[in-house]
Amino acid sequence: MKSQWFRKSFLVKMVCVASLMGSSLYANIDDDFSNSAKAFFDEGHVFQGESKRLMDNTHQVDKALIDFEHILMVPHRTAQALKSLDSALETIKIVLMAAEQVPEVRMDAEKLKHDLEIIHKPVSEASKTMQKVDAKVVPLLNVTHKAEVVAGKLVTIEDKFRHVGIDFINGVGLVSQCEHDGVIIDIMNHSRIVYTDIDKEMRRINDTYDNVKKIPERSTQEIAKEIEKIRVLEEPLVRLIHQLDPLLGVLNDLRHVLDKRIGVKPGYPCGADICHKEQSYPCGTKTCTKHVFGKKIHYPCGVKTCKEKVPYPCGVKTCHVDITMSVSDALKGADAIEHQIEAMLSATAYKALKEIGLGSIIKDLEHQANGLVRPILSKLHLNIDTRLPRLDVDIDMKLIDMGIADITKFEAELEKLGVILDMRSPTFSPYAPKLDKLNLDIKSVLNSPRCHAVKR
């Protein structure tokens, strides 16, 4: 009886001990797993932060380069605006002579011509200077664009690199949902070791990148300040061009109209008008014929009558003369028109027209001229503000050379970074085989019974 109790008591104790040992064993596994998982995901969080820091840096670099490209377009646009304005001023001063021929707008045309002459020399000189600046800036614009293209590609490379890293972290995240055992903990620990090394490299790359970003900063900032002096010129130049362009078209139309010829064909008395009438007169003996005894006999039988047209005065003869002149001459006033008429007619014709009155002829010519000019004058706006800021262009060309050198060097550094950010590059190649093996282990584990409850 005692022996049976002992054996029974011993079995109970052994079950309790086994139970306690099992509980302790599972407790130890859970603790080890928790520590390993925390350590790995902490390291994974570091990777995500460092990879984001890297991408943020490159996004900032890419935007800065694009912004700098936009800044560098200011000298080009300003150079083009000055060149266009210089050409427009040269042309418009010539065609303004057309407006000076029209009494209604003569004073406004003369004032505008004077104002344009004042600004033409400074515009011309500034244009020559800006052409040199633009020629110098173009190589800088080219290297900036080239560096921006590299930065844009680098964003894609970094994004791909980050996805590779995060995909592995997500794979370990799936494994962490499996039943915890030594295999799972080993995957956690080995993954953490690899990512610790990768994160060290990422920190080092980012710290280096922080210094690399500073390479072009000083020169680009100084260049931007210099270009800011030019930026204030662009808007007033473009504004004036936008006013002169349509004016040039209207003035050309006016010039063509002023060259057109108009005319009248007045009549004037130039002597007696001669009419003709028929008049009969004896012009010989009329001969008749008769037959006597079968013979034809001719004999005189009267007076022969003929007719002729006899001229006679029947009124006043009217002559016509063509009077033509240009529209510009017709706008010079009545006296000028009369002098034109006198110059083109004979003394007799001019005297005759003057006697019957030139007033209606002059008014007719003026009416024709005004009818052609008035529609154009309605579109002619000569009240233009020609004021411009000082056109002194003083750019430190040495800064441009410095910017070209800095951005070229910066681009080379970005190229290097693009090569580094590859798990097969010399920087990360020591870790690639380890990640490959861990990936195989993860796939194997995820296919095992211990991971049957994992949702994928």
Long-range contacts (C-beta under 8 A, 24 or more apart in sequence): 29-180, 29-181, 29-182, 29-185, 30-180, 32-185, 33-176, 33-180, 33-184, 33-185, 33-188, 36-185, 36-188, 36-189, 36-192, 37-176, 37-188, 39-188, 39-189, 39-192, 40-172, 40-188, 40-189, 40-191, 40-192, 40-195, 41-169, 41-173, 43-192, 43-195, 43-196, 43-199, 44-169, 44-172, 44-195, 46-195, 46-199, 46-202, 47-165, 47-166, 47-169, 47-195, 47-198, 47-199, 47-202, 48-162, 48-165, 48-166, 48-169, 50-199, 50-202, 50-203, 50-206, 51-158, 51-161, 51-162, 51-165, 51-166, 51-202, 52-162, 53-206, 54-158, 54-162, 54-202, 54-205, 54-206, 54-209, 54-421, 55-155, 55-158, 55-159, 55-162, 57-206, 57-209, 57-210, 57-213, 58-151, 58-154, 58-155, 58-158, 59-155, 60-213, 61-151, 61-213, 61-414, 62-148, 62-151, 62-152, 62-154, 62-155, 64-220, 65-144, 65-147, 65-148, 65-151, 66-148, 68-144, 68-220, 68-224, 69-141, 69-144, 69-145, 69-148, 71-223, 71-224, 71-227, 72-137, 72-140, 72-141, 72-144, 72-223, 72-227, 73-141, 74-227, 74-230, 74-231, 74-234, 75-130, 75-133, 75-134, 75-137, 75-227, 75-230, 75-395, 76-134, 76-137, 76-138, 76-141, 77-234, 78-130, 78-230, 78-231, 78-233, 78-234, 78-237, 79-127, 79-130, 79-131, 79-133, 79-134, 81-233, 81-234, 81-237, 81-238, 81-241, 82-123, 82-126, 82-127, 82-130, 82-233, 82-237, 82-391, 83-127, 83-130, 83-131, 84-241, 85-123, 85-127, 85-237, 85-240, 85-241, 85-244, 86-120, 86-123, 86-124, 86-127, 88-241, 88-244, 88-245, 88-248, 89-116, 89-119, 89-120, 89-123, 89-124, 89-244, 90-120, 91-248, 92-116, 92-244, 92-247, 92-248, 92-251, 93-117, 93-120, 95-248, 95-251, 95-252, 95-254, 95-255, 96-251, 98-251, 98-254, 98-255, 98-258, 98-328, 99-251, 99-254, 99-380, 99-382, 101-258, 101-328, 101-331, 101-332, 102-254, 102-258, 102-331, 102-373, 102-377, 103-331, 103-333, 104-377, 105-377, 105-380, 105-382, 108-382, 108-383, 109-382, 111-382, 112-382, 112-384, 112-386, 115-384, 115-386, 116-386, 118-386, 119-386, 119-388, 122-388, 122-391, 123-388, 123-391, 125-391, 126-233, 126-391, 126-392, 126-393, 129-393, 130-230, 130-393, 133-230, 133-393, 133-395, 133-397, 136-397, 136-400, 137-400, 139-404, 140-223, 140-400, 140-403, 140-404, 140-407, 143-404, 143-407, 143-408, 143-411, 144-407, 146-411, 147-407, 147-408, 147-410, 147-411, 147-414, 150-411, 150-414, 150-415, 150-418, 151-414, 153-418, 154-414, 154-417, 154-418, 154-421, 157-418, 157-421, 157-422, 158-421, 161-421, 161-422, 161-423, 164-423, 165-198, 168-435, 168-438, 168-439, 169-195, 171-439, 171-442, 172-442, 174-442, 174-446, 174-451, 174-454, 174-456, 175-442, 175-445, 175-446, 175-451, 177-451, 177-453, 177-454, 177-455, 178-445, 178-446, 178-448, 178-450, 178-451, 178-453, 178-454, 179-450, 179-451, 179-453, 181-450, 183-441, 183-445, 183-450, 184-445, 184-450, 187-438, 187-441, 187-442, 187-445, 190-434, 190-438, 191-438, 194-431, 194-434, 194-435, 194-438, 197-430, 197-431, 198-428, 198-431, 201-427, 201-428, 205-417, 205-420, 205-421, 205-427, 209-417, 212-410, 212-413, 212-414, 212-417, 215-406, 215-409, 215-410, 215-413, 216-403, 216-406, 216-407, 216-409, 216-410, 218-406, 219-399, 219-402, 219-403, 219-406, 219-407, 220-403, 220-406, 220-407, 222-396, 222-399, 222-402, 223-399, 223-400, 223-403, 226-395, 226-396, 226-399, 227-395, 229-393, 229-394, 229-395, 230-393, 230-395, 232-389, 233-388, 233-389, 233-391, 233-393, 236-387, 236-388, 236-389, 237-388, 240-384, 240-385, 240-386, 240-388, 243-381, 243-384, 243-385, 244-384, 247-380, 247-381, 247-382, 247-384, 250-376, 250-379, 250-380, 250-381, 251-380, 253-376, 254-373, 254-376, 254-377, 254-380, 257-327, 257-372, 257-373, 257-376, 258-326, 258-327, 258-328, 258-331, 258-373, 259-326, 259-327, 259-328, 260-326, 260-327, 260-372, 261-324, 261-325, 261-326, 261-327, 262-324, 262-325, 262-326, 262-327, 262-330, 262-365, 262-368, 262-369, 262-372, 263-322, 263-323, 263-324, 263-325, 263-365, 264-323, 264-361, 264-364, 264-365, 265-320, 265-321, 265-322, 265-323, 266-320, 266-321, 266-323, 266-353, 266-361, 267-318, 267-319, 267-320, 268-318, 268-319, 268-320, 268-321, 268-349, 268-352, 268-353, 268-355, 268-356, 269-316, 269-317, 269-318, 269-319, 269-352, 269-356, 270-317, 270-318, 270-319, 270-348, 270-349, 270-352, 271-316, 271-317, 272-313, 272-314, 272-315, 272-316, 272-317, 273-313, 273-314, 273-315, 273-316, 273-317, 273-318, 274-311, 274-312, 274-313, 274-314, 274-317, 275-311, 275-312, 275-313, 275-314, 275-315, 276-309, 276-310, 276-311, 276-312, 277-309, 277-310, 277-312, 278-307, 278-308, 278-309, 278-310, 279-307, 279-308, 279-309, 279-310, 280-305, 280-306, 280-307, 281-305, 281-306, 281-307, 281-308, 282-306, 319-349, 319-352, 321-345, 321-349, 321-353, 323-361, 323-365, 325-365, 327-368, 327-369, 327-372, 327-373, 330-365, 330-366, 330-368, 330-369, 331-366, 331-369, 331-370, 331-373, 334-362, 334-366, 337-362, 337-365, 337-366, 338-362
